[in-house]
């Protein structure tokens, strides 16, 4: 049974930083997603099995996804946070040979990030 667990969410002021963590192991495509109230879940950042990364345009230059295989942990460093970044953030792992997407893969329960202006 694959279990993912996020931590590190919280409340910060605009311009602040947070680092999210997700306990996860193995060489899989993994990603961070977020969902704000009334909106669809959207991809934020992806790290592929070869270590390459990709980001949503809205977070490029502000967020960094990384993985520490020794600690079996996936991270999302979030800097220069904005009120529009407020959402529930989810860690996800893709099925073998695939990247996660809404409705597919393995998902954590989420951690809330709230950014005030």
Buried (B, 14 or more C-beta within 10 A) or exposed (E): EEEBEBBBBEEBEEEBEBBBBBBBBEEBBBBBBBBBEEEEBEBBBBBBBEEEBEBBEEBEEBBBBBBEEEEEBBBBBBBEBBEEBBBBBBBBBBBEEEBBBBEEBBBBEBBEBBBEE
